Amino acid sequence: MTALSSGSSRPLHGRCRVPGDKSISHRALILGALAVGRTRIRNLLEGDDVLRTAAALKALGARIARDRNGQWTVHGVGVGGLVEPGEILDLGNSGTGARLLMGAVATHPFTSFFSGDESLRRRPMARIVEPLTRIGARFVARDGSRLPLAVVGTASPMPIAYTLPVPSAQVKSAVLLAGLNAPGETTVIEPVATRDHTENMLRHFGAQITVTATETGGKRIVLTGQPELKPADLAVPGDPSSAAFPIVAALIRPGSAITIEGVGTNPLRTGLYQTLAEMGAQLGVAKARIAGGEPVADITVKAGDLHGVNVPAARAPSMIDEYPILAVAAAFAKGRTVMRGLGELRVKESDRLAAIAGGLRKCGVAATIDGDTLTVEGKGAPPKGGALVAAQLDHRIAMAFLVLGGAARKPVRIDDGETIATSFPGFVKLMNRLGTRIVEARR
Ligand code: S3P
């Protein structure tokens, strides 16, 4: 484990790109593997999470390679064409990789074994096991349906109509990917809309999928099973969840002004940007365009004073991964920021609710948890910092507290910087090029 320390940053300046979107990268590989023929992918996120999905798909029969220019090629086996893996599928830290692939294999007639790192083995899988069991798969799992587990795929899948009990794009996607190899129509109803990259990409690969609004403001997604997916090249947009870290770092360090090019702006991912604007941030969006079926733009941000706001629970699905870094912005803002509806944060790579509040308190910021509400009191001035924060195998906790350290009164250390590579390889280099001072530290 490499410990990192982040001390007083220079003002951040410059233009940069962040690595490819993690959610879209997983899906590009999986759908490429389920298409018939060759798909080429540019700007794939080469983070550990996505590399694990690539390795698992290879074990399931797809041919996947990277060329010298960083372009990835997937030779897909077609819907229903995956083969029994001869090894345990180890998805490392990746909940998305594990859950989406469990969906894909659930309707293939073979048995596969899934495992992951200590963090992933703690995370709940019942939310996947339940709908996939209805489709016909069987599972042998530890208490609480946790990994390691075995999926016994079904040879005669049932198409189901499933209403999501939790707003989870991973659960939605697992059901849709299972439904791909079921006859007839698989329906997912989501009472609250979550990221729709799976739907967009299914369309991109030629599947028949319709999405309509429900009377209660949700979505009804209907997928026709057993299509022949056509290979479809694509370029992965920059990850808005990764861009969030340099953006907040620039916002809270006076004198900063940066531009991040080619960031995904899918409205189901941009809740943080809306919230920061409400807090008084000066954000500019330019060169809006569509790439690979997803909206993309260049985002400019200038440092400025922020004030506390109320973040409604309804916004959580569109910024579910951004609360650690929003809480850091709130620590520098003037006044109270109240973030509601954060129950899902307890089952992410770490218990993020506890990790955020605990880390902030160590850094001299008043933060309280009441049920699924997090409240952060900002003084409109840099907090003390000067703490050692445990990353807990959680890349976003690690990055959020390094950003805090850059503008706090004293440096902040994290115990494990390696976890950052799951979603943002090159984070330290990119941030330091913009102006931060993040260095290896003794623990
Ligand atoms: C993801 C969905 C979200 C998010 C995760 C990626 C996805 O999880 O937290 O980082 O790619 O579908 P849930 O859908 O379980 O909330």
Residues whose N, C-alpha, C, O or C-beta is under 5 A from the ligand:
A	BS01	S3P	S23 T96 P167 S168 A169 Q170 I320 D321
